[in-house]
Amino acid sequence: MGKRRRVAERRKTSPAVLAGTIAVVVAGAGVGAYALFGGSGDGGGKSAAGTESVRTGPLSAKEVATASRTFLDAWQEGRVAAAAGATDDADTARKALTGYFKDARVKDVALTPGTAAEGRVPFSVEATVSYDKLSEKLTYDSALTVVRRAGDGEPVVRWQPSVVHPDLQEGDTLVTGEAGTPPIKALDREGGELTTEKYPSLGLILDSLREKYGESAGGKAGIELRVVRAKADKDDKAGDAASEKAGAADKTVLELSEGTPGTVETTLSPDLQAAAEEQVAEKARSSVVVLRASTGEILAAANASKGFNTAFQGSLAPGSTMKVVTSSMLIEKDLASTNKAHPCPKYFTYGGWKFQNDDKFQIKDGTFKASFARSCNTAFISQAPELDDDSLTEQAQQVFGLGLNNWAVGVSTFDGSVPVQSKAQMAAELIGQGGVRMNPLNMASVSATVKSGVFHQPYLVSPEVDGRQLAKAARTMSADTLSQLRELMAYTAAYGTAAEAMSGVGGDVGAKTGSAEVDGQKKPNGWFTAYRGDLAAAGVVQAAGHGGSTAGPIVAALLKQGG
């Protein structure tokens, strides 16, 4: 886009024509009368006193084009104040655009707008990044949205960091200079290099490995343009949006000179990782993790979305997969036993909430095993009156190692959360709703604990590399509880809600399905956790439906592959 000269347009409409478009609003005494002129398409007008009224109504194509062009022209030409003034947050925009030229060292900017749609204008960026005697071409695509400014209704660009670069979030900055951390060469368990060309969803994990091990792996930093992430406040709670964002590593955008990478060995299996990549590529918003149950080694981790590592850092209600943990507690407290009679009514009311089963089914004169296999909610809710508020929290922490925020995986992770709640919320946690939050890594670990009989903290990099201590659980389940839990999961894999997905997966197997309702979502998040032999896996497909038909096939395919 070059410089454009704009000439103000004069309206030459006769009074006779205007008369057909005047609407007069008479206010109370002393306020005055306002004549609003329509037909101009700009949603605004003048008061009788000659002052501008607030523009309202949908944006016209002309308004969108003019506002976006004003902003892009000024940005392209380095007129930071003018560009910032064309947004709805001039101060924040001014700082970001100043940093774009000064800190990121971007010059010779050319911005080319695409076709606008409903106020959104995509555009491409071509520029040069220079540092001392080094320079490289920078190209990327972004987008802006034109809105009406609060107060006067003028069309302006809605400011958000992603306008400058799509990888920027609130508080992030673009910086060119010596890389904050030397690069690494990450290796799989067989010595092959892990790259995003081979394994597209590993980008965020590789960034995290570099952030943690770049300094100690023996590499030398190069010169690069990178996104420097905002730091979290100390008061951020694990699992909330701010903490998830803060868990993201700095990101390299453009290399001006290569550094010398150090080597970091991981536990990933090249075959299982490749298979996991294939599986998530076929299901939008899916994530999966595979572990070696006897050690906790992470063999595969993949996400359909490249923007957030849901597999390790997700914080989602796990639905009925949490019934594995709840069942272990009920069996230990002698509130349930695999082959003994157990209630599964259509409804059960507790704490003022009326809970029900999917499709309002009931199991008359059934066993606890039947309720677990069919995923009967009321079979678990009905035991709430017999429990303390912290019963499930203690079981998750002490036996399964969840919710203590102490896992040392080798990269940033969310380690699950089972907060102490009361009344209806406590009851909801028994079926993986309420305040319970997990991700595929956490739920794969749950299945691994059932299979191995003891919690082995998952890890991606051997603790021998840096001498870090892995988390341990305070205790194990009794032999009887463990035996019953394995029987429940085996029966569910063969005859229950997991049977269709696990069909054809032979050997020593166990599984549990889950569906988690989410406010504002038409379909629930589908969950599935299972084990086969020494492999344990879990997956989630968000907003897709029941776990048996969504996440189930992904997990089952990987268990077959690994077997």
ABEGO torsion letter per residue (X at the ends): XBBBBBBBBBBBBBAAAAAAABBBBBBBBGAEBBBBBBGAGAGBEBBAAGBBBBBBEBBBAAAAAAAAAAAAAAAAAGBAAAAAAABABAAAAAAAAAAAAAAAGBBGBBBBBBBBBGGBBBBBBBBBBBBEABBBBBBBBBBBBBBBBBGAGBBBBBBBAAAABAABBBGBBBBBEBBABBBBBBBBAAGBBBBAAABAAAAAAAAAAAAAAAAAAGBBBBBBBBBBBBBBBAABBBGBAAAAAAABBBBBABBABBBBBBBBBBABBAAAAAAAAAAAAABBGBBBBBBBAAAGBBABBBBABAABBAAAABBBBAEAAAAAAAAAAAAAAGABBAABBBBBBABBBBGGBBBBBBGGBBBBGBBAAAAAAAGBAAAAAAAAAABBAAAAAAAAAAAAGBGAGABBAGBBBBAEBBBBBBEAAAAAAAAGBEABBBBAAAAAAAAAAAAAGBBBBBBABBAAAAGBBBBBBABBBBAAAAAAAAAAAAAAAAABAAAAAABGBBEBBBBBBBBBBBBGBABBBBBBBBBBEABBBBBBBBGAEBAAAAAAAAAAAAAAAAX
